[in-house]
Amino acid sequence: MTDQSNSAVTRPASERAFDSVAQFYDAWFDTPLGRTADQLEKDLLYRLADPHPSERVLDVGTGTAHFALDLAAHGGVVIGVDLSLPMLEVARGKRPSAHPMLGDAAAMPLRDSVFDLVFSVTMLEFVANPEQALSDMWRVVRPGGRLVIGVLNALSPWAWARKRQTSKQKTPFDDAHFFYPWEFVRLLRRYGPVSWSSSVFFLPSGAGLSLAWTLERIGRAVAKPLGALLVGRISKCT
């Protein structure tokens, strides 16, 4: 994989979305909204992913290795793949226990059936061909392993707020594709039965922040099509 693969010539705008904000990306997790949203999302993601020590894990769209570092802390042997050199530079600067590498989610330079867990959060929204990226992720899941995907929900107030923001100024979400729950589940279901839920039910204005965990329990129980992050899991039969 050469630097040319990371150029504007070969990458659509959606795939270049975070290049210019790589140095500031992690600052979101230090804000009250970002910190709480991150805790809620990780709670759901790891419930479905169920990571175990010594597993081989692939984090696709790893960015600054935010999730890859967590997965490595669970004891996994983690490789992170991303197509953004600026984001990977930040990841490598953390000296992570995960291993970030340059690669295209739709054509990863990895062998078939290698990983116990393939994991991806807010990546499919930004690729030119989500179906191909999903197919390539499924290819590298070993029999008995699982694929866990998180995407931004088009029905959530968070999506509406991001769309309003893009109408006023340029943001990384300008060319993103937000997924409807039924669209997301249908995309995953071609590979097998899907377990799914959603996370983050407080509002992007901060309303409900102090009740975030209560809203989370209620939302997952009775309003899962409305959470900000849709998360789905598919297991590969042995």
mmCIF file of the C-alpha atoms, coordinates in Angstrom:
data_MODEL
# 
_entry.id   MODEL 
# 
loop_
_atom_site.group_PDB 
_atom_site.id 
_atom_site.type_symbol 
_atom_site.label_atom_id 
_atom_site.label_alt_id 
_atom_site.label_comp_id 
_atom_site.label_asym_id 
_atom_site.label_entity_id 
_atom_site.label_seq_id 
_atom_site.pdbx_PDB_ins_code 
_atom_site.Cartn_x 
_atom_site.Cartn_y 
_atom_site.Cartn_z 
_atom_site.occupancy 
_atom_site.B_iso_or_equiv 
_atom_site.pdbx_formal_charge 
_atom_site.auth_seq_id 
_atom_site.auth_comp_id 
_atom_site.auth_asym_id 
_atom_site.auth_atom_id 
_atom_site.pdbx_PDB_model_num 
ATOM 1   C CA . MET A 1 1   ? 0.000   0.000   0.000  1.00 0.00 ? 1   MET A CA 1 
ATOM 2   C CA . THR A 1 2   ? 1.567   3.277   -1.058 1.00 0.00 ? 2   THR A CA 1 
ATOM 3   C CA . ASP A 1 3   ? 0.955   6.869   -0.031 1.00 0.00 ? 3   ASP A CA 1 
ATOM 4   C CA . GLN A 1 4   ? -0.888  7.349   -3.325 1.00 0.00 ? 4   GLN A CA 1 
ATOM 5   C CA . SER A 1 5   ? -3.745  5.258   -1.933 1.00 0.00 ? 5   SER A CA 1 
ATOM 6   C CA . ASN A 1 6   ? -4.201  7.987   0.664  1.00 0.00 ? 6   ASN A CA 1 
ATOM 7   C CA . SER A 1 7   ? -4.432  10.799  -1.898 1.00 0.00 ? 7   SER A CA 1 
ATOM 8   C CA . ALA A 1 8   ? -7.399  12.929  -2.849 1.00 0.00 ? 8   ALA A CA 1 
ATOM 9   C CA . VAL A 1 9   ? -7.194  11.437  -6.352 1.00 0.00 ? 9   VAL A CA 1 
ATOM 10  C CA . THR A 1 10  ? -8.183  7.956   -5.205 1.00 0.00 ? 10  THR A CA 1 
ATOM 11  C CA . ARG A 1 11  ? -10.204 8.708   -2.080 1.00 0.00 ? 11  ARG A CA 1 
ATOM 12  C CA . PRO A 1 12  ? -13.652 10.337  -2.180 1.00 0.00 ? 12  PRO A CA 1 
ATOM 13  C CA . ALA A 1 13  ? -14.394 13.247  0.136  1.00 0.00 ? 13  ALA A CA 1 
ATOM 14  C CA . SER A 1 14  ? -16.216 11.027  2.628  1.00 0.00 ? 14  SER A CA 1 
ATOM 15  C CA . GLU A 1 15  ? -13.069 8.917   3.122  1.00 0.00 ? 15  GLU A CA 1 
ATOM 16  C CA . ARG A 1 16  ? -10.894 12.005  3.644  1.00 0.00 ? 16  ARG A CA 1 
ATOM 17  C CA . ALA A 1 17  ? -13.314 13.391  6.225  1.00 0.00 ? 17  ALA A CA 1 
ATOM 18  C CA . PHE A 1 18  ? -11.087 13.117  9.266  1.00 0.00 ? 18  PHE A CA 1 
ATOM 19  C CA . ASP A 1 19  ? -7.652  13.812  7.759  1.00 0.00 ? 19  ASP A CA 1 
ATOM 20  C CA . SER A 1 20  ? -7.792  17.503  8.640  1.00 0.00 ? 20  SER A CA 1 
ATOM 21  C CA . VAL A 1 21  ? -9.036  16.994  12.206 1.00 0.00 ? 21  VAL A CA 1 
ATOM 22  C CA . ALA A 1 22  ? -6.781  14.118  13.237 1.00 0.00 ? 22  ALA A CA 1 
ATOM 23  C CA . GLN A 1 23  ? -4.802  16.205  15.731 1.00 0.00 ? 23  GLN A CA 1 
ATOM 24  C CA . PHE A 1 24  ? -7.999  17.346  17.472 1.00 0.00 ? 24  PHE A CA 1 
ATOM 25  C CA . TYR A 1 25  ? -10.118 14.215  17.161 1.00 0.00 ? 25  TYR A CA 1 
ATOM 26  C CA . ASP A 1 26  ? -9.488  12.789  20.648 1.00 0.00 ? 26  ASP A CA 1 
ATOM 27  C CA . ALA A 1 27  ? -10.339 16.105  22.342 1.00 0.00 ? 27  ALA A CA 1 
ATOM 28  C CA . TRP A 1 28  ? -14.029 15.202  21.974 1.00 0.00 ? 28  TRP A CA 1 
ATOM 29  C CA . PHE A 1 29  ? -13.601 12.418  24.541 1.00 0.00 ? 29  PHE A CA 1 
ATOM 30  C CA . ASP A 1 30  ? -12.418 14.953  27.152 1.00 0.00 ? 30  ASP A CA 1 
ATOM 31  C CA . THR A 1 31  ? -15.672 16.941  27.017 1.00 0.00 ? 31  THR A CA 1 
ATOM 32  C CA . PRO A 1 32  ? -18.611 16.081  29.312 1.00 0.00 ? 32  PRO A CA 1 
ATOM 33  C CA . LEU A 1 33  ? -20.753 15.033  26.332 1.00 0.00 ? 33  LEU A CA 1 
ATOM 34  C CA . GLY A 1 34  ? -17.983 13.090  24.636 1.00 0.00 ? 34  GLY A CA 1 
ATOM 35  C CA . ARG A 1 35  ? -16.825 11.324  27.785 1.00 0.00 ? 35  ARG A CA 1 
ATOM 36  C CA . THR A 1 36  ? -20.337 10.165  28.701 1.00 0.00 ? 36  THR A CA 1 
ATOM 37  C CA . ALA A 1 37  ? -21.236 9.143   25.142 1.00 0.00 ? 37  ALA A CA 1 
ATOM 38  C CA . ASP A 1 38  ? -17.982 7.171   24.939 1.00 0.00 ? 38  ASP A CA 1 
ATOM 39  C CA . GLN A 1 39  ? -18.744 5.303   28.175 1.00 0.00 ? 39  GLN A CA 1 
ATOM 40  C CA . LEU A 1 40  ? -22.255 4.429   27.026 1.00 0.00 ? 40  LEU A CA 1 
ATOM 41  C CA . GLU A 1 41  ? -21.131 3.313   23.574 1.00 0.00 ? 41  GLU A CA 1 
ATOM 42  C CA . LYS A 1 42  ? -18.314 1.169   24.951 1.00 0.00 ? 42  LYS A CA 1 
ATOM 43  C CA . ASP A 1 43  ? -20.708 -0.485  27.378 1.00 0.00 ? 43  ASP A CA 1 
ATOM 44  C CA . LEU A 1 44  ? -22.891 -1.669  24.496 1.00 0.00 ? 44  LEU A CA 1 
ATOM 45  C CA . LEU A 1 45  ? -20.066 -2.365  22.051 1.00 0.00 ? 45  LEU A CA 1 
ATOM 46  C CA . TYR A 1 46  ? -18.185 -4.587  24.470 1.00 0.00 ? 46  TYR A CA 1 
ATOM 47  C CA . ARG A 1 47  ? -21.340 -6.369  25.632 1.00 0.00 ? 47  ARG A CA 1 
ATOM 48  C CA . LEU A 1 48  ? -21.887 -7.471  22.041 1.00 0.00 ? 48  LEU A CA 1 
ATOM 49  C CA . ALA A 1 49  ? -18.220 -7.953  21.156 1.00 0.00 ? 49  ALA A CA 1 
ATOM 50  C CA . ASP A 1 50  ? -17.436 -9.903  24.363 1.00 0.00 ? 50  ASP A CA 1 
ATOM 51  C CA . PRO A 1 51  ? -13.638 -9.584  23.950 1.00 0.00 ? 51  PRO A CA 1 
ATOM 52  C CA . HIS A 1 52  ? -11.441 -12.219 25.609 1.00 0.00 ? 52  HIS A CA 1 
ATOM 53  C CA . PRO A 1 53  ? -7.721  -12.317 26.443 1.00 0.00 ? 53  PRO A CA 1 
ATOM 54  C CA . SER A 1 54  ? -5.379  -13.612 23.745 1.00 0.00 ? 54  SER A CA 1 
ATOM 55  C CA . GLU A 1 55  ? -7.939  -13.273 20.964 1.00 0.00 ? 55  GLU A CA 1 
ATOM 56  C CA . ARG A 1 56  ? -6.858  -11.937 17.581 1.00 0.00 ? 56  ARG A CA 1 
ATOM 57  C CA . VAL A 1 57  ? -8.759  -8.700  17.030 1.00 0.00 ? 57  VAL A CA 1 
ATOM 58  C CA . LEU A 1 58  ? -9.022  -6.416  14.018 1.00 0.00 ? 58  LEU A CA 1 
ATOM 59  C CA . ASP A 1 59  ? -10.243 -2.824  14.448 1.00 0.00 ? 59  ASP A CA 1 
ATOM 60  C CA . VAL A 1 60  ? -11.264 -1.511  11.017 1.00 0.00 ? 60  VAL A CA 1 
ATOM 61  C CA . GLY A 1 61  ? -11.308 2.262   10.661 1.00 0.00 ? 61  GLY A CA 1 
ATOM 62  C CA . THR A 1 62  ? -9.165  2.442   13.786 1.00 0.00 ? 62  THR A CA 1 
ATOM 63  C CA . GLY A 1 63  ? -8.410  6.155   13.381 1.00 0.00 ? 63  GLY A CA 1 
ATOM 64  C CA . THR A 1 64  ? -6.429  7.312   16.420 1.00 0.00 ? 64  THR A CA 1 
ATOM 65  C CA . ALA A 1 65  ? -6.647  3.792   17.922 1.00 0.00 ? 65  ALA A CA 1 
ATOM 66  C CA . HIS A 1 66  ? -9.216  4.932   20.494 1.00 0.00 ? 66  HIS A CA 1 
ATOM 67  C CA . PHE A 1 67  ? -11.050 1.591   20.534 1.00 0.00 ? 67  PHE A CA 1 
ATOM 68  C CA . ALA A 1 68  ? -8.027  -0.497  19.570 1.00 0.00 ? 68  ALA A CA 1 
ATOM 69  C CA . LEU A 1 69  ? -6.233  0.509   22.776 1.00 0.00 ? 69  LEU A CA 1 
ATOM 70  C CA . ASP A 1 70  ? -9.263  -0.524  24.830 1.00 0.00 ? 70  ASP A CA 1 
ATOM 71  C CA . LEU A 1 71  ? -9.478  -3.853  23.050 1.00 0.00 ? 71  LEU A CA 1 
ATOM 72  C CA . ALA A 1 72  ? -5.794  -4.444  23.686 1.00 0.00 ? 72  ALA A CA 1 
ATOM 73  C CA . ALA A 1 73  ? -6.382  -3.648  27.367 1.00 0.00 ? 73  ALA A CA 1 
ATOM 74  C CA . HIS A 1 74  ? -8.897  -6.513  27.373 1.00 0.00 ? 74  HIS A CA 1 
ATOM 75  C CA . GLY A 1 75  ? -5.931  -8.755  26.509 1.00 0.00 ? 75  GLY A CA 1 
ATOM 76  C CA . GLY A 1 76  ? -6.431  -9.115  22.768 1.00 0.00 ? 76  GLY A CA 1 
ATOM 77  C CA . VAL A 1 77  ? -3.728  -9.070  20.112 1.00 0.00 ? 77  VAL A CA 1 
ATOM 78  C CA . VAL A 1 78  ? -5.042  -6.095  18.145 1.00 0.00 ? 78  VAL A CA 1 
ATOM 79  C CA . ILE A 1 79  ? -4.348  -4.798  14.647 1.00 0.00 ? 79  ILE A CA 1 
ATOM 80  C CA . GLY A 1 80  ? -5.928  -1.512  13.593 1.00 0.00 ? 80  GLY A CA 1 
ATOM 81  C CA . VAL A 1 81  ? -6.528  -0.682  9.915  1.00 0.00 ? 81  VAL A CA 1 
ATOM 82  C CA . ASP A 1 82  ? -7.214  2.798   8.560  1.00 0.00 ? 82  ASP A CA 1 
ATOM 83  C CA . LEU A 1 83  ? -6.848  4.653   5.268  1.00 0.00 ? 83  LEU A CA 1 
ATOM 84  C CA . SER A 1 84  ? -6.023  8.038   6.832  1.00 0.00 ? 84  SER A CA 1 
ATOM 85  C CA . LEU A 1 85  ? -2.329  8.656   7.315  1.00 0.00 ? 85  LEU A CA 1 
ATOM 86  C CA . PRO A 1 86  ? -2.916  11.672  9.609  1.00 0.00 ? 86  PRO A CA 1 
ATOM 87  C CA . MET A 1 87  ? -5.113  9.577   11.907 1.00 0.00 ? 87  MET A CA 1 
ATOM 88  C CA . LEU A 1 88  ? -2.602  6.723   11.912 1.00 0.00 ? 88  LEU A CA 1 
ATOM 89  C CA . GLU A 1 89  ? 0.199   9.140   12.782 1.00 0.00 ? 89  GLU A CA 1 
ATOM 90  C CA . VAL A 1 90  ? -1.711  10.143  15.905 1.00 0.00 ? 90  VAL A CA 1 
ATOM 91  C CA . ALA A 1 91  ? -2.334  6.472   16.736 1.00 0.00 ? 91  ALA A CA 1 
ATOM 92  C CA . ARG A 1 92  ? 1.351   5.617   16.359 1.00 0.00 ? 92  ARG A CA 1 
ATOM 93  C CA . GLY A 1 93  ? 2.312   8.583   18.521 1.00 0.00 ? 93  GLY A CA 1 
ATOM 94  C CA . LYS A 1 94  ? 0.469   6.970   21.423 1.00 0.00 ? 94  LYS A CA 1 
ATOM 95  C CA . ARG A 1 95  ? 2.880   4.019   21.288 1.00 0.00 ? 95  ARG A CA 1 
ATOM 96  C CA . PRO A 1 96  ? -0.129  1.733   21.516 1.00 0.00 ? 96  PRO A CA 1 
ATOM 97  C CA . SER A 1 97  ? -0.223  -1.886  22.513 1.00 0.00 ? 97  SER A CA 1 
ATOM 98  C CA . ALA A 1 98  ? -2.306  -2.272  19.343 1.00 0.00 ? 98  ALA A CA 1 
ATOM 99  C CA . HIS A 1 99  ? -0.684  -2.260  15.903 1.00 0.00 ? 99  HIS A CA 1 
ATOM 100 C CA . PRO A 1 100 ? -2.005  0.384   13.474 1.00 0.00 ? 100 PRO A CA 1 
ATOM 101 C CA . MET A 1 101 ? -1.481  -0.180  9.758  1.00 0.00 ? 101 MET A CA 1 
ATOM 102 C CA . LEU A 1 102 ? -2.481  1.543   6.501  1.00 0.00 ? 102 LEU A CA 1 
ATOM 103 C CA . GLY A 1 103 ? -5.188  -0.299  4.604  1.00 0.00 ? 103 GLY A CA 1 
ATOM 104 C CA . ASP A 1 104 ? -8.443  0.036   2.695  1.00 0.00 ? 104 ASP A CA 1 
ATOM 105 C CA . ALA A 1 105 ? -11.437 -1.497  4.507  1.00 0.00 ? 105 ALA A CA 1 
ATOM 106 C CA . ALA A 1 106 ? -12.777 -2.759  1.171  1.00 0.00 ? 106 ALA A CA 1 
ATOM 107 C CA . ALA A 1 107 ? -9.535  -4.523  0.194  1.00 0.00 ? 107 ALA A CA 1 
ATOM 108 C CA . MET A 1 108 ? -7.483  -5.294  3.289  1.00 0.00 ? 108 MET A CA 1 
ATOM 109 C CA . PRO A 1 109 ? -4.027  -6.838  2.870  1.00 0.00 ? 109 PRO A CA 1 
ATOM 110 C CA . LEU A 1 110 ? -4.898  -9.647  5.286  1.00 0.00 ? 110 LEU A CA 1 
ATOM 111 C CA . ARG A 1 111 ? -5.406  -13.393 4.986  1.00 0.00 ? 111 ARG A CA 1 
ATOM 112 C CA . ASP A 1 112 ? -8.849  -15.017 5.132  1.00 0.00 ? 112 ASP A CA 1 
ATOM 113 C CA . SER A 1 113 ? -10.330 -16.336 8.389  1.00 0.00 ? 113 SER A CA 1 
ATOM 114 C CA . VAL A 1 114 ? -7.678  -14.932 10.733 1.00 0.00 ? 114 VAL A CA 1 
ATOM 115 C CA . PHE A 1 115 ? -9.473  -12.956 13.457 1.00 0.00 ? 115 PHE A CA 1 
ATOM 116 C CA . ASP A 1 116 ? -11.614 -14.016 16.407 1.00 0.00 ? 116 ASP A CA 1 
ATOM 117 C CA . LEU A 1 117 ? -13.202 -10.562 16.525 1.00 0.00 ? 117 LEU A CA 1 
ATOM 118 C CA . VAL A 1 118 ? -13.502 -8.005  13.742 1.00 0.00 ? 118 VAL A CA 1 
ATOM 119 C CA . PHE A 1 119 ? -14.664 -4.689  15.137 1.00 0.00 ? 119 PHE A CA 1 
ATOM 120 C CA . SER A 1 120 ? -15.553 -1.399  13.460 1.00 0.00 ? 120 SER A CA 1 
ATOM 121 C CA . VAL A 1 121 ? -17.113 1.794   14.810 1.00 0.00 ? 121 VAL A CA 1 
ATOM 122 C CA . THR A 1 122 ? -18.290 4.734   12.666 1.00 0.00 ? 122 THR A CA 1 
ATOM 123 C CA . MET A 1 123 ? -16.382 3.669   9.572  1.00 0.00 ? 123 MET A CA 1 
ATOM 124 C CA . LEU A 1 124 ? -19.035 2.384   7.145  1.00 0.00 ? 124 LEU A CA 1 
ATOM 125 C CA . GLU A 1 125 ? -20.597 5.865   7.011  1.00 0.00 ? 125 GLU A CA 1 
ATOM 126 C CA . PHE A 1 126 ? -17.494 7.235   5.287  1.00 0.00 ? 126 PHE A CA 1 
ATOM 127 C CA . VAL A 1 127 ? -16.484 4.586   2.744  1.00 0.00 ? 127 VAL A CA 1 
ATOM 128 C CA . ALA A 1 128 ? -17.388 4.642   -0.940 1.00 0.00 ? 128 ALA A CA 1 
ATOM 129 C CA . ASN A 1 129 ? -18.778 1.089   -0.872 1.00 0.00 ? 129 ASN A CA 1 
ATOM 130 C CA . PRO A 1 130 ? -20.066 -0.064  2.549  1.00 0.00 ? 130 PRO A CA 1 
ATOM 131 C CA . GLU A 1 131 ? -21.198 -3.423  1.139  1.00 0.00 ? 131 GLU A CA 1 
ATOM 132 C CA . GLN A 1 132 ? -17.703 -4.223  -0.125 1.00 0.00 ? 132 GLN A CA 1 
ATOM 133 C CA . ALA A 1 133 ? -16.102 -3.111  3.129  1.00 0.00 ? 133 ALA A CA 1 
ATOM 134 C CA . LEU A 1 134 ? -18.478 -5.327  5.099  1.00 0.00 ? 134 LEU A CA 1 
ATOM 135 C CA . SER A 1 135 ? -17.754 -8.250  2.786  1.00 0.00 ? 135 SER A CA 1 
ATOM 136 C CA . ASP A 1 136 ? -14.009 -7.866  3.287  1.00 0.00 ? 136 ASP A CA 1 
ATOM 137 C CA . MET A 1 137 ? -14.391 -7.647  7.059  1.00 0.00 ? 137 MET A CA 1 
ATOM 138 C CA . TRP A 1 138 ? -16.479 -10.816 7.037  1.00 0.00 ? 138 TRP A CA 1 
ATOM 139 C CA . ARG A 1 139 ? -13.820 -12.528 4.913  1.00 0.00 ? 139 ARG A CA 1 
ATOM 140 C CA . VAL A 1 140 ? -11.188 -12.198 7.654  1.00 0.00 ? 140 VAL A CA 1 
ATOM 141 C CA . VAL A 1 141 ? -13.424 -13.455 10.504 1.00 0.00 ? 141 VAL A CA 1 
ATOM 142 C CA . ARG A 1 142 ? -12.492 -17.016 11.418 1.00 0.00 ? 142 ARG A CA 1 
ATOM 143 C CA . PRO A 1 143 ? -15.176 -19.718 11.773 1.00 0.00 ? 143 PRO A CA 1 
ATOM 144 C CA . GLY A 1 144 ? -16.497 -19.383 15.314 1.00 0.00 ? 144 GLY A CA 1 
ATOM 145 C CA . GLY A 1 145 ? -15.570 -15.696 15.403 1.00 0.00 ? 145 GLY A CA 1 
ATOM 146 C CA . ARG A 1 146 ? -17.789 -12.623 15.216 1.00 0.00 ? 146 ARG A CA 1 
ATOM 147 C CA . LEU A 1 147 ? -18.140 -9.277  13.520 1.00 0.00 ? 147 LEU A CA 1 
ATOM 148 C CA . VAL A 1 148 ? -19.309 -6.248  15.546 1.00 0.00 ? 148 VAL A CA 1 
ATOM 149 C CA . ILE A 1 149 ? -20.203 -3.026  13.737 1.00 0.00 ? 149 ILE A CA 1 
ATOM 150 C CA . GLY A 1 150 ? -21.264 0.384   15.036 1.00 0.00 ? 150 GLY A CA 1 
ATOM 151 C CA . VAL A 1 151 ? -22.769 3.064   12.776 1.00 0.00 ? 151 VAL A CA 1 
ATOM 152 C CA . LEU A 1 152 ? -24.400 6.464   13.235 1.00 0.00 ? 152 LEU A CA 1 
ATOM 153 C CA . ASN A 1 153 ? -28.191 6.305   13.343 1.00 0.00 ? 153 ASN A CA 1 
ATOM 154 C CA . ALA A 1 154 ? -30.150 8.488   10.903 1.00 0.00 ? 154 ALA A CA 1 
ATOM 155 C CA . LEU A 1 155 ? -33.153 8.496   13.285 1.00 0.00 ? 155 LEU A CA 1 
ATOM 156 C CA . SER A 1 156 ? -31.233 9.919   16.235 1.00 0.00 ? 156 SER A CA 1 
ATOM 157 C CA . PRO A 1 157 ? -31.318 13.610  17.239 1.00 0.00 ? 157 PRO A CA 1 
ATOM 158 C CA . TRP A 1 158 ? -27.515 13.427  17.072 1.00 0.00 ? 158 TRP A CA 1 
ATOM 159 C CA . ALA A 1 159 ? -27.715 12.795  13.318 1.00 0.00 ? 159 ALA A CA 1 
ATOM 160 C CA . TRP A 1 160 ? -30.157 15.674  12.891 1.00 0.00 ? 160 TRP A CA 1 
ATOM 161 C CA . ALA A 1 161 ? -27.814 18.005  14.805 1.00 0.00 ? 161 ALA A CA 1 
ATOM 162 C CA . ARG A 1 162 ? -24.834 16.962  12.696 1.00 0.00 ? 162 ARG A CA 1 
ATOM 163 C CA . LYS A 1 163 ? -26.762 17.537  9.484  1.00 0.00 ? 163 LYS A CA 1 
ATOM 164 C CA . ARG A 1 164 ? -27.804 21.012  10.660 1.00 0.00 ? 164 ARG A CA 1 
ATOM 165 C CA . GLN A 1 165 ? -24.192 21.780  11.488 1.00 0.00 ? 165 GLN A CA 1 
ATOM 166 C CA . THR A 1 166 ? -22.987 20.745  8.031  1.00 0.00 ? 166 THR A CA 1 
ATOM 167 C CA . SER A 1 167 ? -25.466 23.193  6.479  1.00 0.00 ? 167 SER A CA 1 
ATOM 168 C CA . LYS A 1 168 ? -23.679 26.037  8.299  1.00 0.00 ? 168 LYS A CA 1 
ATOM 169 C CA . GLN A 1 169 ? -20.013 25.014  8.120  1.00 0.00 ? 169 GLN A CA 1 
ATOM 170 C CA . LYS A 1 170 ? -17.763 22.256  6.816  1.00 0.00 ? 170 LYS A CA 1 
ATOM 171 C CA . THR A 1 171 ? -17.531 19.266  9.143  1.00 0.00 ? 171 THR A CA 1 
ATOM 172 C CA . PRO A 1 172 ? -16.297 15.655  8.816  1.00 0.00 ? 172 PRO A CA 1 
ATOM 173 C CA . PHE A 1 173 ? -19.957 14.635  8.431  1.00 0.00 ? 173 PHE A CA 1 
ATOM 174 C CA . ASP A 1 174 ? -20.554 16.597  5.202  1.00 0.00 ? 174 ASP A CA 1 
ATOM 175 C CA . ASP A 1 175 ? -20.485 13.471  3.019  1.00 0.00 ? 175 ASP A CA 1 
ATOM 176 C CA . ALA A 1 176 ? -21.305 10.841  5.641  1.00 0.00 ? 176 ALA A CA 1 
ATOM 177 C CA . HIS A 1 177 ? -24.103 8.328   5.115  1.00 0.00 ? 177 HIS A CA 1 
ATOM 178 C CA . PHE A 1 178 ? -26.193 7.952   8.278  1.00 0.00 ? 178 PHE A CA 1 
ATOM 179 C CA . PHE A 1 179 ? -27.872 4.532   8.478  1.00 0.00 ? 179 PHE A CA 1 
ATOM 180 C CA . TYR A 1 180 ? -31.503 3.844   9.289  1.00 0.00 ? 180 TYR A CA 1 
ATOM 181 C CA . PRO A 1 181 ? -31.890 0.902   11.697 1.00 0.00 ? 181 PRO A CA 1 
ATOM 182 C CA . TRP A 1 182 ? -33.698 -1.324  9.181  1.00 0.00 ? 182 TRP A CA 1 
ATOM 183 C CA . GLU A 1 183 ? -31.094 -0.487  6.523  1.00 0.00 ? 183 GLU A CA 1 
ATOM 184 C CA . PHE A 1 184 ? -28.266 -1.385  8.899  1.00 0.00 ? 184 PHE A CA 1 
ATOM 185 C CA . VAL A 1 185 ? -29.824 -4.674  10.007 1.00 0.00 ? 185 VAL A CA 1 
ATOM 186 C CA . ARG A 1 186 ? -30.609 -5.638  6.402  1.00 0.00 ? 186 ARG A CA 1 
ATOM 187 C CA . LEU A 1 187 ? -26.982 -4.959  5.445  1.00 0.00 ? 187 LEU A CA 1 
ATOM 188 C CA . LEU A 1 188 ? -25.709 -7.271  8.178  1.00 0.00 ? 188 LEU A CA 1 
ATOM 189 C CA . ARG A 1 189 ? -28.382 -9.945  7.817  1.00 0.00 ? 189 ARG A CA 1 
ATOM 190 C CA . ARG A 1 190 ? -27.005 -11.225 4.518  1.00 0.00 ? 190 ARG A CA 1 
ATOM 191 C CA . TYR A 1 191 ? -24.260 -12.861 6.618  1.00 0.00 ? 191 TYR A CA 1 
ATOM 192 C CA . GLY A 1 192 ? -26.484 -14.417 9.249  1.00 0.00 ? 192 GLY A CA 1 
ATOM 193 C CA . PRO A 1 193 ? -28.741 -13.675 12.245 1.00 0.00 ? 193 PRO A CA 1 
ATOM 194 C CA . VAL A 1 194 ? -28.119 -10.220 13.737 1.00 0.00 ? 194 VAL A CA 1 
ATOM 195 C CA . SER A 1 195 ? -28.093 -9.204  17.397 1.00 0.00 ? 195 SER A CA 1 
ATOM 196 C CA . TRP A 1 196 ? -28.392 -5.440  17.654 1.00 0.00 ? 196 TRP A CA 1 
ATOM 197 C CA . SER A 1 197 ? -29.233 -2.506  19.869 1.00 0.00 ? 197 SER A CA 1 
ATOM 198 C CA . SER A 1 198 ? -28.344 1.175   20.139 1.00 0.00 ? 198 SER A CA 1 
ATOM 199 C CA . SER A 1 199 ? -26.686 3.585   22.533 1.00 0.00 ? 199 SER A CA 1 
ATOM 200 C CA . VAL A 1 200 ? -26.741 7.243   23.652 1.00 0.00 ? 200 VAL A CA 1 
ATOM 201 C CA . PHE A 1 201 ? -30.246 8.531   24.299 1.00 0.00 ? 201 PHE A CA 1 
ATOM 202 C CA . PHE A 1 202 ? -29.434 11.883  25.908 1.00 0.00 ? 202 PHE A CA 1 
ATOM 203 C CA . LEU A 1 203 ? -29.592 14.837  23.519 1.00 0.00 ? 203 LEU A CA 1 
ATOM 204 C CA . PRO A 1 204 ? -26.654 16.542  21.751 1.00 0.00 ? 204 PRO A CA 1 
ATOM 205 C CA . SER A 1 205 ? -27.620 19.774  23.544 1.00 0.00 ? 205 SER A CA 1 
ATOM 206 C CA . GLY A 1 206 ? -26.705 18.018  26.802 1.00 0.00 ? 206 GLY A CA 1 
ATOM 207 C CA . ALA A 1 207 ? -30.324 17.623  27.897 1.00 0.00 ? 207 ALA A CA 1 
ATOM 208 C CA . GLY A 1 208 ? -30.600 14.394  29.882 1.00 0.00 ? 208 GLY A CA 1 
ATOM 209 C CA . LEU A 1 209 ? -26.852 14.135  30.484 1.00 0.00 ? 209 LEU A CA 1 
ATOM 210 C CA . SER A 1 210 ? -27.239 13.769  34.250 1.00 0.00 ? 210 SER A CA 1 
ATOM 211 C CA . LEU A 1 211 ? -29.689 10.907  33.620 1.00 0.00 ? 211 LEU A CA 1 
ATOM 212 C CA . ALA A 1 212 ? -27.653 9.330   30.833 1.00 0.00 ? 212 ALA A CA 1 
ATOM 213 C CA . TRP A 1 213 ? -27.439 5.818   32.310 1.00 0.00 ? 213 TRP A CA 1 
ATOM 214 C CA . THR A 1 214 ? -31.118 5.758   33.235 1.00 0.00 ? 214 THR A CA 1 
ATOM 215 C CA . LEU A 1 215 ? -32.046 6.895   29.740 1.00 0.00 ? 215 LEU A CA 1 
ATOM 216 C CA . GLU A 1 216 ? -29.688 4.257   28.369 1.00 0.00 ? 216 GLU A CA 1 
ATOM 217 C CA . ARG A 1 217 ? -31.427 1.421   30.195 1.00 0.00 ? 217 ARG A CA 1 
ATOM 218 C CA . ILE A 1 218 ? -34.860 2.650   29.144 1.00 0.00 ? 218 ILE A CA 1 
ATOM 219 C CA . GLY A 1 219 ? -33.803 3.396   25.565 1.00 0.00 ? 219 GLY A CA 1 
ATOM 220 C CA . ARG A 1 220 ? -32.232 0.008   24.970 1.00 0.00 ? 220 ARG A CA 1 
ATOM 221 C CA . ALA A 1 221 ? -35.336 -1.676  26.388 1.00 0.00 ? 221 ALA A CA 1 
ATOM 222 C CA . VAL A 1 222 ? -38.090 0.203   24.561 1.00 0.00 ? 222 VAL A CA 1 
ATOM 223 C CA . ALA A 1 223 ? -36.582 2.636   22.016 1.00 0.00 ? 223 ALA A CA 1 
ATOM 224 C CA . LYS A 1 224 ? -33.561 0.956   20.483 1.00 0.00 ? 224 LYS A CA 1 
ATOM 225 C CA . PRO A 1 225 ? -34.223 2.357   16.966 1.00 0.00 ? 225 PRO A CA 1 
ATOM 226 C CA . LEU A 1 226 ? -33.518 5.852   18.327 1.00 0.00 ? 226 LEU A CA 1 
ATOM 227 C CA . GLY A 1 227 ? -30.061 5.690   19.965 1.00 0.00 ? 227 GLY A CA 1 
ATOM 228 C CA . ALA A 1 228 ? -27.242 7.691   18.410 1.00 0.00 ? 228 ALA A CA 1 
ATOM 229 C CA . LEU A 1 229 ? -25.065 4.633   17.691 1.00 0.00 ? 229 LEU A CA 1 
ATOM 230 C CA . LEU A 1 230 ? -26.487 1.447   16.174 1.00 0.00 ? 230 LEU A CA 1 
ATOM 231 C CA . VAL A 1 231 ? -24.460 -1.656  17.075 1.00 0.00 ? 231 VAL A CA 1 
ATOM 232 C CA . GLY A 1 232 ? -24.863 -5.066  15.470 1.00 0.00 ? 232 GLY A CA 1 
ATOM 233 C CA . ARG A 1 233 ? -23.179 -8.447  15.873 1.00 0.00 ? 233 ARG A CA 1 
ATOM 234 C CA . ILE A 1 234 ? -23.024 -11.418 13.495 1.00 0.00 ? 234 ILE A CA 1 
ATOM 235 C CA . SER A 1 235 ? -21.349 -14.704 14.427 1.00 0.00 ? 235 SER A CA 1 
ATOM 236 C CA . LYS A 1 236 ? -19.664 -16.889 11.811 1.00 0.00 ? 236 LYS A CA 1 
ATOM 237 C CA . CYS A 1 237 ? -20.671 -20.518 12.075 1.00 0.00 ? 237 CYS A CA 1 
ATOM 238 C CA . THR A 1 238 ? -17.954 -23.118 12.529 1.00 0.00 ? 238 THR A CA 1 
# 
